[in-house]
Amino acid sequence: MTDVIELAKALINRRSVTPDDAGCQQMMQDWLQELGFSNETLVFEDTTNLWARRNQQGPLFCFAGHTDVVPSGPEAAWKTPPFTATEVDGYLHGRGAADMKGSLAAMLVATQRFVKDYPDHKGSIAFLITSDEEGPFINGTTRVVDTLEARNEKIDWCIVGEPSSTQRVGDVVKNGRRGSLTGDLTVKGVQGHVAYPHLASNPVHEAAAALAELADTHWDEGNAFFPPTSFQISNIHAGTGAGNVIPGTLEVCFNFRFSTQVTDHMLIDRVEAILNQHQLDYDITWTHNGQPFLTDSGDLVDAVEKAIQSVSGQATTLSTAGGTSDGRFIAPTGAQVVELGPVNATIHKVDECVRMDDLIALTDMYYHTLRELLA
C-alpha cells in the first residue's frame, strides 16, 4: 500500500500557489485511474479542477479539497524550505502540509485501501479537487458544482479535508459554517480646506454615527449551532495624506459572518436602512461569499463520529466556528457535508507542519468512514 507520508511529500514538493496547480491534480489523476476512477479535468479561466468518480450508481460519497496553497512569504524566514517536504521530530514541514495536501494524501490512501478491501462496494466514490480555494474562489468548486448540477449529478455525502482539528486529529469536526457577506461602502462628501469647514462636507464626520450604530446593532441571537451574527469593519480609509485637507470620500469595508437565523438579503436591507436613516450620500457594493450551511445529523455525521471513535478512542466535538470553506458551495445542493482534517495550529504560517502520526490516523478515519457508508 502507498505510504501516506511519501504521498504527502510528493504533493508538498510542488509549488502550487493559487491558482497554479503545478501538476498536483495530474499526479492524483494518474493515481486514481489505477483504482478504476474516471477522471475529468474542468478548466475555468485560470483554474484547473478535477472531478474523478468510481462507479455511477448511488449513493455518491465525495472527498473534496484543494491543491493550491497560500504563498510562503520570505523563504529565508522558514527553518526548512517551504516547498521541500521535510521531516523534523515527528512532524512533516512544508507549505500545504496541514492545509491541505496532507488531507489529500490521506484521502487517496484511504480510498486505495478501501477499494482493495471492498472492490465491489456499494455506491460511488468521487474526488472534487480545485486549485482556487485559497484565492478568489470564483472558478473552482462553485463552477464544478454548477456543472454537476446541470447534469443532475448529485453528491449525497461529502468530507472536505480542511484542517478542522484543534489539539489532536479528529477532536473537532466542522458540521457547518457561517455565511459571509462583505460590503464595500463609499460615503461621499465635499473635499476642502480644514480651515474652511463650512465650504466642505466631511464624510468621516457624516458617517461616524451610522458606523457606530452598525457596530452596536444586535443582528440575531444565533442558535444551538451558530453564535450570533457578527459585524466587523476590516478596512477604512479617507483623506489625501495631508493634514490640512478635508477628505472628499470615506471608504469602509466590512464583513458579516452570519448564522442561519438571517439571510444575506435581510442584512443588506437592514444596513441600507441605517445608512439611509442617517441621510448619507453613499454607494455600496455587496459581495456574497457564501450562505451558512449545517449538517446537524444524518448518515455522514454518524459515520464520521464512529470512525473517529474507532481510531482515536475518543469522541469528537461538532462545531461551526471558524471561517468559510468550499463546503458552502456543495451543501446547498442537498448534500450532507462535514469537514475533517489535521490540526490547524500552523496553517498559513511560516513553518507550517503536520504531525505525521496524525496523517496516519486521519487516513484510518477516512477509511473507516468509507467502510461505514459503502461497505
MARFITI-788527 format. One record per residue (C-alpha): chain; residue in three letters; x, z, y; residue number from 1. Coordinates in nm, 3 decimals. Layout:
N
+---+-----+---------+---------+---------+-----+
! c !   r !       x !       z !       y !   k !
+---+-----+---------+---------+---------+-----+
! A ! Ala !       X !       Z !       Y ! NUM !
...
+---+-----+---------+---------+---------+-----+
//
This chain:
375
+---+-----+---------+---------+---------+-----+
! c !   r !       x !       z !       y !   k !
+---+-----+---------+---------+---------+-----+
! A ! Met !   0.000 !   0.000 !   0.000 !   1 !
! A ! Thr !   0.110 !  -0.067 !   0.357 !   2 !
! A ! Asp !   0.264 !   0.229 !   0.538 !   3 !
! A ! Val !   0.060 !   0.316 !   0.847 !   4 !
! A ! Ile !   0.369 !   0.428 !   1.038 !   5 !
! A ! Glu !   0.553 !   0.100 !   0.983 !   6 !
! A ! Leu !   0.245 !  -0.098 !   1.083 !   7 !
! A ! Ala !   0.202 !   0.111 !   1.399 !   8 !
! A ! Lys !   0.568 !   0.048 !   1.484 !   9 !
! A ! Ala !   0.524 !  -0.328 !   1.447 !  10 !
! A ! Leu !   0.233 !  -0.321 !   1.692 !  11 !
! A ! Ile !   0.406 !  -0.090 !   1.943 !  12 !
! A ! Asn !   0.710 !  -0.317 !   1.948 !  13 !
! A ! Arg !   0.501 !  -0.595 !   2.103 !  14 !
! A ! Arg !   0.485 !  -0.574 !   2.483 !  15 !
! A ! Ser !   0.111 !  -0.630 !   2.510 !  16 !
! A ! Val !   0.039 !  -0.520 !   2.867 !  17 !
! A ! Thr !  -0.315 !  -0.616 !   2.977 !  18 !
! A ! Pro !  -0.429 !  -0.890 !   2.925 !  19 !
! A ! Asp !  -0.133 !  -1.019 !   2.722 !  20 !
! A ! Asp !  -0.197 !  -0.965 !   2.353 !  21 !
! A ! Ala !   0.166 !  -1.057 !   2.273 !  22 !
! A ! Gly !   0.075 !  -1.171 !   1.922 !  23 !
! A ! Cys !  -0.074 !  -0.841 !   1.803 !  24 !
! A ! Gln !  -0.405 !  -0.998 !   1.708 !  25 !
! A ! Gln !  -0.236 !  -1.278 !   1.516 !  26 !
! A ! Met !  -0.050 !  -1.013 !   1.318 !  27 !
! A ! Met !  -0.381 !  -0.844 !   1.247 !  28 !
! A ! Gln !  -0.546 !  -1.173 !   1.153 !  29 !
! A ! Asp !  -0.272 !  -1.257 !   0.903 !  30 !
! A ! Trp !  -0.308 !  -0.912 !   0.758 !  31 !
! A ! Leu !  -0.690 !  -0.915 !   0.737 !  32 !
! A ! Gln !  -0.703 !  -1.263 !   0.589 !  33 !
! A ! Glu !  -0.530 !  -1.131 !   0.278 !  34 !
! A ! Leu !  -0.817 !  -0.880 !   0.242 !  35 !
! A ! Gly !  -1.081 !  -1.154 !   0.246 !  36 !
! A ! Phe !  -1.175 !  -1.140 !   0.614 !  37 !
! A ! Ser !  -1.288 !  -1.447 !   0.808 !  38 !
! A ! Asn !  -1.113 !  -1.443 !   1.146 !  39 !
! A ! Glu !  -1.249 !  -1.580 !   1.471 !  40 !
! A ! Thr !  -1.042 !  -1.593 !   1.789 !  41 !
! A ! Leu !  -1.255 !  -1.577 !   2.103 !  42 !
! A ! Val !  -1.071 !  -1.657 !   2.425 !  43 !
! A ! Phe !  -1.247 !  -1.594 !   2.756 !  44 !
! A ! Glu !  -1.044 !  -1.681 !   3.066 !  45 !
! A ! Asp !  -0.719 !  -1.479 !   3.036 !  46 !
! A ! Thr !  -0.832 !  -1.257 !   2.749 !  47 !
! A ! Thr !  -0.781 !  -1.303 !   2.375 !  48 !
! A ! Asn !  -1.031 !  -1.133 !   2.145 !  49 !
! A ! Leu !  -1.065 !  -1.111 !   1.768 !  50 !
! A ! Trp !  -1.381 !  -1.092 !   1.560 !  51 !
! A ! Ala !  -1.295 !  -1.053 !   1.192 !  52 !
! A ! Arg !  -1.555 !  -0.996 !   0.922 !  53 !
! A ! Arg !  -1.553 !  -0.940 !   0.547 !  54 !
! A ! Asn !  -1.884 !  -1.035 !   0.379 !  55 !
! A ! Gln !  -2.203 !  -1.142 !   0.552 !  56 !
! A ! Gln !  -2.466 !  -0.901 !   0.422 !  57 !
! A ! Gly !  -2.580 !  -0.587 !   0.595 !  58 !
! A ! Pro !  -2.530 !  -0.315 !   0.687 !  59 !
! A ! Leu !  -2.235 !  -0.402 !   0.912 !  60 !
! A ! Phe !  -1.964 !  -0.143 !   0.980 !  61 !
! A ! Cys !  -1.723 !  -0.227 !   1.263 !  62 !
! A ! Phe !  -1.387 !  -0.092 !   1.375 !  63 !
! A ! Ala !  -1.343 !  -0.160 !   1.748 !  64 !
! A ! Gly !  -1.028 !  -0.130 !   1.957 !  65 !
! A ! His !  -0.778 !  -0.293 !   2.186 !  66 !
! A ! Thr !  -0.428 !  -0.429 !   2.155 !  67 !
! A ! Asp !  -0.350 !  -0.411 !   2.527 !  68 !
! A ! Val !  -0.167 !  -0.119 !   2.684 !  69 !
! A ! Val !  -0.108 !   0.003 !   3.038 !  70 !
! A ! Pro !   0.231 !  -0.074 !   3.200 !  71 !
! A ! Ser !   0.515 !   0.157 !   3.109 !  72 !
! A ! Gly !   0.630 !   0.222 !   3.464 !  73 !
! A ! Pro !   1.006 !   0.256 !   3.517 !  74 !
! A ! Glu !   1.156 !   0.229 !   3.169 !  75 !
! A ! Ala !   1.450 !   0.444 !   3.277 !  76 !
! A ! Ala !   1.208 !   0.739 !   3.303 !  77 !
! A ! Trp !   1.141 !   0.722 !   2.927 !  78 !
! A ! Lys !   1.352 !   0.914 !   2.678 !  79 !
! A ! Thr !   1.314 !   0.622 !   2.435 !  80 !
! A ! Pro !   1.243 !   0.254 !   2.517 !  81 !
! A ! Pro !   0.865 !   0.224 !   2.568 !  82 !
! A ! Phe !   0.834 !  -0.096 !   2.366 !  83 !
! A ! Thr !   1.064 !   0.008 !   2.084 !  84 !
! A ! Ala !   0.877 !   0.241 !   1.850 !  85 !
! A ! Thr !   1.099 !   0.543 !   1.783 !  86 !
! A ! Glu !   1.062 !   0.844 !   1.555 !  87 !
! A ! Val !   1.152 !   1.177 !   1.719 !  88 !
! A ! Asp !   1.093 !   1.512 !   1.549 !  89 !
! A ! Gly !   0.784 !   1.402 !   1.359 !  90 !
! A ! Tyr !   0.637 !   1.203 !   1.646 !  91 !
! A ! Leu !   0.617 !   0.827 !   1.695 !  92 !
! A ! His !   0.706 !   0.738 !   2.054 !  93 !
! A ! Gly !   0.618 !   0.421 !   2.245 !  94 !
! A ! Arg !   0.361 !   0.275 !   2.479 !  95 !
! A ! Gly !   0.035 !   0.248 !   2.287 !  96 !
! A ! Ala !   0.133 !   0.496 !   2.015 !  97 !
! A ! Ala !  -0.176 !   0.706 !   2.092 !  98 !
! A ! Asp !  -0.378 !   0.456 !   2.297 !  99 !
! A ! Met !  -0.441 !   0.284 !   2.067 ! 100 !
! A ! Lys !  -0.203 !   0.098 !   1.837 ! 101 !
! A ! Gly !  -0.176 !   0.399 !   1.610 ! 102 !
! A ! Ser !  -0.552 !   0.382 !   1.558 ! 103 !
! A ! Leu !  -0.537 !   0.009 !   1.487 ! 104 !
! A ! Ala !  -0.277 !   0.065 !   1.219 ! 105 !
! A ! Ala !  -0.486 !   0.344 !   1.066 ! 106 !
! A ! Met !  -0.795 !   0.120 !   1.064 ! 107 !
! A ! Leu !  -0.610 !  -0.160 !   0.889 ! 108 !
! A ! Val !  -0.451 !   0.058 !   0.623 ! 109 !
! A ! Ala !  -0.776 !   0.247 !   0.559 ! 110 !
! A ! Thr !  -0.956 !  -0.085 !   0.514 ! 111 !
! A ! Gln !  -0.684 !  -0.211 !   0.280 ! 112 !
! A ! Arg !  -0.720 !   0.100 !   0.064 ! 113 !
! A ! Phe !  -1.098 !   0.082 !   0.065 ! 114 !
! A ! Val !  -1.114 !  -0.288 !  -0.029 ! 115 !
! A ! Lys !  -0.866 !  -0.226 !  -0.311 ! 116 !
! A ! Asp !  -1.069 !   0.068 !  -0.443 ! 117 !
! A ! Tyr !  -1.412 !  -0.090 !  -0.382 ! 118 !
! A ! Pro !  -1.374 !  -0.470 !  -0.387 ! 119 !
! A ! Asp !  -1.749 !  -0.515 !  -0.437 ! 120 !
! A ! His !  -1.853 !  -0.268 !  -0.169 ! 121 !
! A ! Lys !  -2.197 !  -0.297 !  -0.015 ! 122 !
! A ! Gly !  -2.249 !  -0.436 !   0.333 ! 123 !
! A ! Ser !  -1.980 !  -0.585 !   0.556 ! 124 !
! A ! Ile !  -1.673 !  -0.463 !   0.743 ! 125 !
! A ! Ala !  -1.568 !  -0.608 !   1.078 ! 126 !
! A ! Phe !  -1.299 !  -0.568 !   1.343 ! 127 !
! A ! Leu !  -1.378 !  -0.624 !   1.711 ! 128 !
! A ! Ile !  -1.046 !  -0.626 !   1.896 ! 129 !
! A ! Thr !  -0.977 !  -0.712 !   2.260 ! 130 !
! A ! Ser !  -0.675 !  -0.735 !   2.492 ! 131 !
! A ! Asp !  -0.883 !  -0.643 !   2.800 ! 132 !
! A ! Glu !  -0.981 !  -0.276 !   2.760 ! 133 !
! A ! Glu !  -0.718 !  -0.131 !   2.994 ! 134 !
! A ! Gly !  -0.783 !  -0.392 !   3.264 ! 135 !
! A ! Pro !  -1.093 !  -0.530 !   3.434 ! 136 !
! A ! Phe !  -1.294 !  -0.526 !   3.106 ! 137 !
! A ! Ile !  -1.471 !  -0.848 !   3.210 ! 138 !
! A ! Asn !  -1.363 !  -1.093 !   2.941 ! 139 !
! A ! Gly !  -1.314 !  -0.859 !   2.648 ! 140 !
! A ! Thr !  -1.553 !  -0.661 !   2.431 ! 141 !
! A ! Thr !  -1.851 !  -0.726 !   2.655 ! 142 !
! A ! Arg !  -1.811 !  -1.104 !   2.612 ! 143 !
! A ! Val !  -1.766 !  -1.072 !   2.236 ! 144 !
! A ! Val !  -2.081 !  -0.860 !   2.213 ! 145 !
! A ! Asp !  -2.269 !  -1.124 !   2.415 ! 146 !
! A ! Thr !  -2.151 !  -1.386 !   2.165 ! 147 !
! A ! Leu !  -2.262 !  -1.176 !   1.868 ! 148 !
! A ! Glu !  -2.600 !  -1.105 !   2.028 ! 149 !
! A ! Ala !  -2.656 !  -1.474 !   2.097 ! 150 !
! A ! Arg !  -2.629 !  -1.547 !   1.727 ! 151 !
! A ! Asn !  -2.816 !  -1.229 !   1.623 ! 152 !
! A ! Glu !  -2.513 !  -1.079 !   1.451 ! 153 !
! A ! Lys !  -2.585 !  -0.705 !   1.467 ! 154 !
! A ! Ile !  -2.343 !  -0.414 !   1.426 ! 155 !
! A ! Asp !  -2.503 !  -0.113 !   1.257 ! 156 !
! A ! Trp !  -2.218 !   0.138 !   1.273 ! 157 !
! A ! Cys !  -1.907 !   0.130 !   1.492 ! 158 !
! A ! Ile !  -1.599 !   0.351 !   1.519 ! 159 !
! A ! Val !  -1.398 !   0.297 !   1.836 ! 160 !
! A ! Gly !  -1.039 !   0.412 !   1.787 ! 161 !
! A ! Glu !  -0.990 !   0.569 !   2.130 ! 162 !
! A ! Pro !  -0.780 !   0.889 !   2.130 ! 163 !
! A ! Ser !  -1.066 !   1.138 !   2.115 ! 164 !
! A ! Ser !  -0.886 !   1.442 !   1.974 ! 165 !
! A ! Thr !  -0.763 !   1.738 !   2.178 ! 166 !
! A ! Gln !  -0.540 !   1.968 !   1.972 ! 167 !
! A ! Arg !  -0.543 !   1.813 !   1.625 ! 168 !
! A ! Val !  -0.672 !   1.483 !   1.494 ! 169 !
! A ! Gly !  -1.044 !   1.494 !   1.431 ! 170 !
! A ! Asp !  -1.116 !   1.815 !   1.622 ! 171 !
! A ! Val !  -1.327 !   1.618 !   1.872 ! 172 !
! A ! Val !  -1.538 !   1.308 !   1.816 ! 173 !
! A ! Lys !  -1.693 !   1.131 !   2.112 ! 174 !
! A ! Asn !  -2.054 !   1.055 !   2.023 ! 175 !
! A ! Gly !  -2.140 !   0.922 !   2.367 ! 176 !
! A ! Arg !  -2.008 !   0.861 !   2.715 ! 177 !
! A ! Arg !  -2.139 !   0.898 !   3.066 ! 178 !
! A ! Gly !  -2.230 !   0.590 !   3.267 ! 179 !
! A ! Ser !  -2.007 !   0.474 !   3.551 ! 180 !
! A ! Leu !  -2.119 !   0.329 !   3.885 ! 181 !
! A ! Thr !  -1.886 !   0.250 !   4.176 ! 182 !
! A ! Gly !  -1.987 !   0.199 !   4.538 ! 183 !
! A ! Asp !  -1.767 !   0.028 !   4.799 ! 184 !
! A ! Leu !  -1.909 !   0.127 !   5.135 ! 185 !
! A ! Thr !  -1.813 !  -0.016 !   5.475 ! 186 !
! A ! Val !  -1.955 !   0.169 !   5.776 ! 187 !
! A ! Lys !  -1.942 !  -0.039 !   6.093 ! 188 !
! A ! Gly !  -1.854 !   0.095 !   6.436 ! 189 !
! A ! Val !  -1.702 !  -0.038 !   6.754 ! 190 !
! A ! Gln !  -1.325 !  -0.019 !   6.800 ! 191 !
! A ! Gly !  -1.196 !   0.122 !   7.125 ! 192 !
! A ! His !  -0.954 !   0.347 !   7.309 ! 193 !
! A ! Val !  -0.974 !   0.716 !   7.223 ! 194 !
! A ! Ala !  -0.972 !   0.797 !   7.597 ! 195 !
! A ! Tyr !  -1.294 !   0.597 !   7.645 ! 196 !
! A ! Pro !  -1.517 !   0.701 !   7.356 ! 197 !
! A ! His !  -1.832 !   0.604 !   7.548 ! 198 !
! A ! Leu !  -1.719 !   0.240 !   7.517 ! 199 !
! A ! Ala !  -1.674 !   0.263 !   7.139 ! 200 !
! A ! Ser !  -1.856 !   0.390 !   6.831 ! 201 !
! A ! Asn !  -1.654 !   0.587 !   6.580 ! 202 !
! A ! Pro !  -1.771 !   0.508 !   6.223 ! 203 !
! A ! Val !  -1.589 !   0.814 !   6.087 ! 204 !
! A ! His !  -1.798 !   1.042 !   6.307 ! 205 !
! A ! Glu !  -2.114 !   0.844 !   6.232 ! 206 !
! A ! Ala !  -2.065 !   0.861 !   5.855 ! 207 !
! A ! Ala !  -1.940 !   1.220 !   5.824 ! 208 !
! A ! Ala !  -2.281 !   1.383 !   5.787 ! 209 !
! A ! Ala !  -2.402 !   1.123 !   5.538 ! 210 !
! A ! Leu !  -2.089 !   1.161 !   5.323 ! 211 !
! A ! Ala !  -2.127 !   1.539 !   5.333 ! 212 !
! A ! Glu !  -2.488 !   1.507 !   5.217 ! 213 !
! A ! Leu !  -2.388 !   1.273 !   4.934 ! 214 !
! A ! Ala !  -2.119 !   1.518 !   4.822 ! 215 !
! A ! Asp !  -2.366 !   1.808 !   4.830 ! 216 !
! A ! Thr !  -2.658 !   1.631 !   4.662 ! 217 !
! A ! His !  -2.768 !   1.759 !   4.322 ! 218 !
! A ! Trp !  -2.838 !   1.442 !   4.126 ! 219 !
! A ! Asp !  -2.972 !   1.586 !   3.799 ! 220 !
! A ! Glu !  -2.946 !   1.880 !   3.561 ! 221 !
! A ! Gly !  -2.775 !   1.693 !   3.276 ! 222 !
! A ! Asn !  -2.897 !   1.773 !   2.925 ! 223 !
! A ! Ala !  -2.781 !   1.911 !   2.593 ! 224 !
! A ! Phe !  -2.522 !   1.635 !   2.551 ! 225 !
! A ! Phe !  -2.427 !   1.547 !   2.910 ! 226 !
! A ! Pro !  -2.315 !   1.752 !   3.210 ! 227 !
! A ! Pro !  -2.492 !   1.691 !   3.543 ! 228 !
! A ! Thr !  -2.418 !   1.363 !   3.716 ! 229 !
! A ! Ser !  -2.100 !   1.372 !   3.926 ! 230 !
! A ! Phe !  -2.037 !   1.203 !   4.264 ! 231 !
! A ! Gln !  -1.674 !   1.171 !   4.376 ! 232 !
! A ! Ile !  -1.513 !   0.992 !   4.671 ! 233 !
! A ! Ser !  -1.194 !   0.832 !   4.541 ! 234 !
! A ! Asn !  -1.066 !   0.636 !   4.842 ! 235 !
! A ! Ile !  -1.130 !   0.650 !   5.215 ! 236 !
! A ! His !  -0.970 !   0.452 !   5.497 ! 237 !
! A ! Ala !  -1.016 !   0.390 !   5.868 ! 238 !
! A ! Gly !  -0.804 !   0.301 !   6.167 ! 239 !
! A ! Thr !  -0.517 !   0.076 !   6.261 ! 240 !
! A ! Gly !  -0.248 !   0.338 !   6.214 ! 241 !
! A ! Ala !  -0.227 !   0.403 !   6.586 ! 242 !
! A ! Gly !  -0.323 !   0.746 !   6.715 ! 243 !
! A ! Asn !  -0.500 !   0.618 !   7.025 ! 244 !
! A ! Val !  -0.741 !   0.370 !   6.867 ! 245 !
! A ! Ile !  -1.095 !   0.450 !   6.755 ! 246 !
! A ! Pro !  -1.145 !   0.258 !   6.429 ! 247 !
! A ! Gly !  -1.394 !  -0.025 !   6.404 ! 248 !
! A ! Thr !  -1.480 !   0.034 !   6.041 ! 249 !
! A ! Leu !  -1.468 !   0.306 !   5.779 ! 250 !
! A ! Glu !  -1.416 !   0.208 !   5.415 ! 251 !
! A ! Val !  -1.519 !   0.450 !   5.142 ! 252 !
! A ! Cys !  -1.500 !   0.402 !   4.767 ! 253 !
! A ! Phe !  -1.693 !   0.646 !   4.549 ! 254 !
! A ! Asn !  -1.793 !   0.676 !   4.186 ! 255 !
! A ! Phe !  -2.077 !   0.826 !   3.985 ! 256 !
! A ! Arg !  -2.032 !   0.945 !   3.628 ! 257 !
! A ! Phe !  -2.393 !   0.978 !   3.528 ! 258 !
! A ! Ser !  -2.595 !   1.120 !   3.245 ! 259 !
! A ! Thr !  -2.892 !   0.977 !   3.058 ! 260 !
! A ! Gln !  -3.118 !   1.170 !   3.297 ! 261 !
! A ! Val !  -3.081 !   0.899 !   3.563 ! 262 !
! A ! Thr !  -3.022 !   0.524 !   3.581 ! 263 !
! A ! Asp !  -2.787 !   0.322 !   3.797 ! 264 !
! A ! His !  -3.088 !   0.188 !   3.990 ! 265 !
! A ! Met !  -3.210 !   0.540 !   4.065 ! 266 !
! A ! Leu !  -2.868 !   0.638 !   4.200 ! 267 !
! A ! Ile !  -2.841 !   0.325 !   4.414 ! 268 !
! A ! Asp !  -3.185 !   0.387 !   4.566 ! 269 !
! A ! Arg !  -3.104 !   0.750 !   4.647 ! 270 !
! A ! Val !  -2.766 !   0.669 !   4.804 ! 271 !
! A ! Glu !  -2.904 !   0.392 !   5.022 ! 272 !
! A ! Ala !  -3.194 !   0.616 !   5.130 ! 273 !
! A ! Ile !  -2.944 !   0.876 !   5.252 ! 274 !
! A ! Leu !  -2.736 !   0.615 !   5.435 ! 275 !
! A ! Asn !  -3.049 !   0.474 !   5.598 ! 276 !
! A ! Gln !  -3.174 !   0.820 !   5.692 ! 277 !
! A ! His !  -2.851 !   0.870 !   5.890 ! 278 !
! A ! Gln !  -2.909 !   0.533 !   6.061 ! 279 !
! A ! Leu !  -2.572 !   0.390 !   5.965 ! 280 !
! A ! Asp !  -2.476 !   0.028 !   6.014 ! 281 !
! A ! Tyr !  -2.319 !  -0.048 !   5.677 ! 282 !
! A ! Asp !  -2.252 !  -0.288 !   5.396 ! 283 !
! A ! Ile !  -2.225 !  -0.170 !   5.038 ! 284 !
! A ! Thr !  -2.118 !  -0.338 !   4.715 ! 285 !
! A ! Trp !  -2.210 !  -0.185 !   4.380 ! 286 !
! A ! Thr !  -2.014 !  -0.225 !   4.057 ! 287 !
! A ! His !  -2.189 !  -0.110 !   3.743 ! 288 !
! A ! Asn !  -1.916 !  -0.026 !   3.493 ! 289 !
! A ! Gly !  -2.139 !   0.082 !   3.205 ! 290 !
! A ! Gln !  -2.454 !   0.265 !   3.102 ! 291 !
! A ! Pro !  -2.436 !   0.605 !   2.936 ! 292 !
! A ! Phe !  -2.478 !   0.599 !   2.560 ! 293 !
! A ! Leu !  -2.538 !   0.862 !   2.295 ! 294 !
! A ! Thr !  -2.533 !   0.870 !   1.915 ! 295 !
! A ! Asp !  -2.661 !   1.221 !   1.859 ! 296 !
! A ! Ser !  -2.737 !   1.188 !   1.487 ! 297 !
! A ! Gly !  -2.759 !   0.941 !   1.202 ! 298 !
! A ! Asp !  -2.563 !   0.800 !   0.911 ! 299 !
! A ! Leu !  -2.247 !   0.737 !   1.111 ! 300 !
! A ! Val !  -2.218 !   1.083 !   1.264 ! 301 !
! A ! Asp !  -2.289 !   1.239 !   0.924 ! 302 !
! A ! Ala !  -2.026 !   1.022 !   0.751 ! 303 !
! A ! Val !  -1.758 !   1.090 !   1.014 ! 304 !
! A ! Glu !  -1.821 !   1.465 !   1.008 ! 305 !
! A ! Lys !  -1.796 !   1.469 !   0.628 ! 306 !
! A ! Ala !  -1.478 !   1.259 !   0.637 ! 307 !
! A ! Ile !  -1.307 !   1.491 !   0.885 ! 308 !
! A ! Gln !  -1.411 !   1.798 !   0.687 ! 309 !
! A ! Ser !  -1.281 !   1.639 !   0.367 ! 310 !
! A ! Val !  -0.941 !   1.552 !   0.515 ! 311 !
! A ! Ser !  -0.871 !   1.844 !   0.751 ! 312 !
! A ! Gly !  -1.088 !   2.117 !   0.600 ! 313 !
! A ! Gln !  -1.229 !   2.187 !   0.945 ! 314 !
! A ! Ala !  -1.544 !   2.094 !   1.133 ! 315 !
! A ! Thr !  -1.540 !   1.863 !   1.434 ! 316 !
! A ! Thr !  -1.696 !   1.900 !   1.778 ! 317 !
! A ! Leu !  -1.920 !   1.626 !   1.917 ! 318 !
! A ! Ser !  -1.853 !   1.555 !   2.285 ! 319 !
! A ! Thr !  -1.945 !   1.309 !   2.561 ! 320 !
! A ! Ala !  -1.673 !   1.426 !   2.802 ! 321 !
! A ! Gly !  -1.404 !   1.204 !   2.950 ! 322 !
! A ! Gly !  -1.404 !   0.853 !   3.087 ! 323 !
! A ! Thr !  -1.562 !   0.534 !   2.963 ! 324 !
! A ! Ser !  -1.477 !   0.320 !   2.661 ! 325 !
! A ! Asp !  -1.577 !  -0.015 !   2.519 ! 326 !
! A ! Gly !  -1.838 !   0.170 !   2.317 ! 327 !
! A ! Arg !  -2.058 !   0.130 !   2.626 ! 328 !
! A ! Phe !  -2.086 !  -0.242 !   2.552 ! 329 !
! A ! Ile !  -2.163 !  -0.200 !   2.181 ! 330 !
! A ! Ala !  -2.415 !   0.086 !   2.186 ! 331 !
! A ! Pro !  -2.684 !  -0.099 !   2.389 ! 332 !
! A ! Thr !  -2.723 !  -0.347 !   2.100 ! 333 !
! A ! Gly !  -2.870 !  -0.066 !   1.890 ! 334 !
! A ! Ala !  -2.550 !   0.024 !   1.705 ! 335 !
! A ! Gln !  -2.457 !   0.382 !   1.622 ! 336 !
! A ! Val !  -2.121 !   0.434 !   1.797 ! 337 !
! A ! Val !  -1.863 !   0.712 !   1.787 ! 338 !
! A ! Glu !  -1.501 !   0.738 !   1.896 ! 339 !
! A ! Leu !  -1.244 !   0.889 !   1.663 ! 340 !
! A ! Gly !  -0.872 !   0.866 !   1.727 ! 341 !
! A ! Pro !  -0.549 !   1.063 !   1.782 ! 342 !
! A ! Val !  -0.474 !   1.347 !   2.020 ! 343 !
! A ! Asn !  -0.499 !   1.224 !   2.380 ! 344 !
! A ! Ala !  -0.243 !   1.455 !   2.546 ! 345 !
! A ! Thr !   0.014 !   1.182 !   2.625 ! 346 !
! A ! Ile !  -0.199 !   0.871 !   2.683 ! 347 !
! A ! His !  -0.093 !   0.660 !   2.985 ! 348 !
! A ! Lys !   0.203 !   0.896 !   3.038 ! 349 !
! A ! Val !   0.577 !   0.847 !   3.023 ! 350 !
! A ! Asp !   0.696 !   0.920 !   2.667 ! 351 !
! A ! Glu !   0.355 !   0.852 !   2.512 ! 352 !
! A ! Cys !   0.364 !   0.962 !   2.150 ! 353 !
! A ! Val !   0.155 !   1.049 !   1.846 ! 354 !
! A ! Arg !   0.221 !   1.289 !   1.561 ! 355 !
! A ! Met !   0.296 !   1.077 !   1.254 ! 356 !
! A ! Asp !   0.113 !   1.316 !   1.025 ! 357 !
! A ! Asp !  -0.192 !   1.265 !   1.245 ! 358 !
! A ! Leu !  -0.185 !   0.890 !   1.186 ! 359 !
! A ! Ile !  -0.175 !   0.954 !   0.812 ! 360 !
! A ! Ala !  -0.469 !   1.195 !   0.842 ! 361 !
! A ! Leu !  -0.659 !   0.952 !   1.067 ! 362 !
! A ! Thr !  -0.615 !   0.680 !   0.806 ! 363 !
! A ! Asp !  -0.767 !   0.912 !   0.548 ! 364 !
! A ! Met !  -1.057 !   0.993 !   0.780 ! 365 !
! A ! Tyr !  -1.133 !   0.625 !   0.834 ! 366 !
! A ! Tyr !  -1.109 !   0.562 !   0.459 ! 367 !
! A ! His !  -1.347 !   0.846 !   0.373 ! 368 !
! A ! Thr !  -1.594 !   0.724 !   0.638 ! 369 !
! A ! Leu !  -1.595 !   0.378 !   0.482 ! 370 !
! A ! Arg !  -1.649 !   0.534 !   0.141 ! 371 !
! A ! Glu !  -1.940 !   0.747 !   0.266 ! 372 !
! A ! Leu !  -2.116 !   0.445 !   0.416 ! 373 !
! A ! Leu !  -2.027 !   0.145 !   0.199 ! 374 !
! A ! Ala !  -1.909 !   0.260 !  -0.145 ! 375 !
+---+-----+---------+---------+---------+-----+
//
